[in-house]
Amino acid sequence: MKKLLLHRIQEGEFNPSSTIQQTIDSLNTSYSRAKETVQRMHGEDEITLEESMTREFLFYSREMHKVKLKQFEDEQKKMFELRKELKSIFEVDVWDEVIQNYEFDTLEEFYESYKQYVRNNYEHSQIAG
């Protein structure tokens, strides 16, 4: 069970979604194109450049906010699932303690820190093994 979770971590199952980043990139590209189009159209329409840019920026801001909120929610779900899996495997929830007492840069390092914390602080033979 421990190796299966470690493998899932290594495969990126709990990493932030790449589709969210792709959506952000797409919104940035669309916004840049809209700015270029508005600048080219200036003088051809009754709408002023400032009004057009304001409208485009408001649309962009709303959409970006929605995407970032979705990204936050997805990451929270993944972290909740990871925490639940760790608690199930090690039979103890030491998530907060590990975050406070260890330094790590990846989820794999977090997993190893979690395992080490349990080994160092709990004597259950099944947990420590």
Phi, psi and omega in degrees: 000317180297316181294324179297315179294316178301318178298317179298321177296313181297328179281354175089015183300330183258004179286159176302146183293132178286335180293329177295314179296323177296321178294318178298314178300319179296318178296318178298317179296315179299319180295317178297318179295319179297319178300315180297317180296316180298318180295322178292325184279346183305128181098341180267348185226165181283343180286131180284159179301317181297317179296318180295315180295321179298315180297314179296318181295320179296317177299311180302314181299316179298313182294318179296320178299316179299316182294316181293324176296317177298318179299315179299314180297317179298316180294321178297318178297317181294319180292323176297316179296317178298316180299317179297318179295315179298317179297320179295317183288313185267356176063021177204145179257105179239025182309305183297320180297319180294317179299322182283330189253352184231155172250137180204153180247341182231165176292330176296317177295323177298316178302312180297322177294320178299311181300315180296318180299316180297314179301319184283338189239356181226144186256003179301124185296323181293321180291313186289341185287000000 
